Amino acid sequence: MVVKSRGPRKRTREKFRRSTRTPINEFLKKFEIGDKVVIDINSSSISGMPFRRFQGLSGKIIKRRGKAFLVQIKDGRKIKEIIANPEHLKKI
């Protein structure tokens, strides 16, 4: 028998499906510290992808970490920090 997958990308095939190709400018976006952003996961890029629970949440950029950004979001009563590459973020 085949064992059911329980990885971090399970049940995301329909959630993150994109119909068009991603332009190169999406990967080269610039953000400043303090900018408000929305987490919009781009399925064509797996590196730097935040966990699927944070899809659609908004937050504030705290700092840059390599080519990725540290985004502070509010999840219920807790404040969490998410590491995401720029192609998974949109400026508000």
C-alpha positions in Angstrom: 0.0 0.0 0.0 1.0 3.6 -0.5 1.5 5.7 2.6 -0.3 9.0 2.6 1.9 12.1 2.4 2.1 14.2 5.6 4.7 16.8 4.4 4.5 20.6 4.8 3.0 21.0 1.4 0.1 18.5 1.7 -3.3 19.6 0.3 -1.7 22.7 -1.3 -2.0 21.8 -4.9 -5.3 23.6 -5.4 -4.7 26.4 -2.8 -1.5 27.7 -4.4 -2.1 27.0 -8.1 -1.0 29.7 -10.5 -2.3 29.9 -14.1 0.5 32.2 -15.5 4.2 32.3 -15.3 5.8 34.5 -12.6 7.7 37.5 -14.0 11.3 38.0 -12.8 10.4 41.3 -11.1 8.5 39.3 -8.5 11.8 37.8 -7.3 13.6 41.1 -7.2 11.1 43.2 -5.2 12.5 45.7 -2.7 10.9 46.3 0.7 11.9 48.8 3.4 11.8 48.1 7.2 8.4 49.0 8.5 6.5 48.4 5.2 3.1 46.7 5.6 2.9 43.5 3.5 0.5 40.6 2.8 1.7 37.0 2.6 0.7 35.7 -0.8 2.4 32.4 -1.5 3.8 31.9 -5.0 3.7 28.2 -5.8 6.3 28.4 -8.5 9.0 29.2 -6.0 9.5 26.7 -3.1 12.5 28.4 -1.5 11.6 30.8 1.3 7.9 29.7 1.2 6.1 30.4 4.5 3.8 27.7 6.0 0.4 27.5 4.3 -1.4 28.6 7.5 -0.1 32.2 7.0 -1.5 32.6 3.5 -3.4 35.9 3.2 -2.2 37.3 6.6 -0.8 40.8 6.8 2.1 42.0 8.8 5.1 44.4 9.1 8.6 43.9 7.8 11.0 43.9 10.8 14.4 43.3 9.1 16.1 41.7 6.2 17.7 38.2 6.5 19.9 37.4 3.6 17.6 37.7 0.5 14.5 37.0 2.6 12.6 39.2 5.0 11.4 38.8 8.6 7.7 39.6 8.8 5.9 40.1 12.1 2.3 39.0 12.1 -0.5 38.6 14.7 -1.8 35.0 14.9 -4.7 35.1 17.4 -3.2 36.6 20.5 0.4 35.8 19.7 2.8 37.8 17.7 4.9 35.6 15.3 7.8 36.2 13.0 7.8 34.6 9.6 10.8 34.3 7.2 9.7 34.7 3.6 11.3 35.5 0.3 10.1 38.6 -1.6 8.2 36.7 -4.2 5.8 35.5 -1.4 5.0 39.1 -0.2 2.9 41.9 -1.6 3.0 45.5 -0.4 -0.2 47.0 0.9 
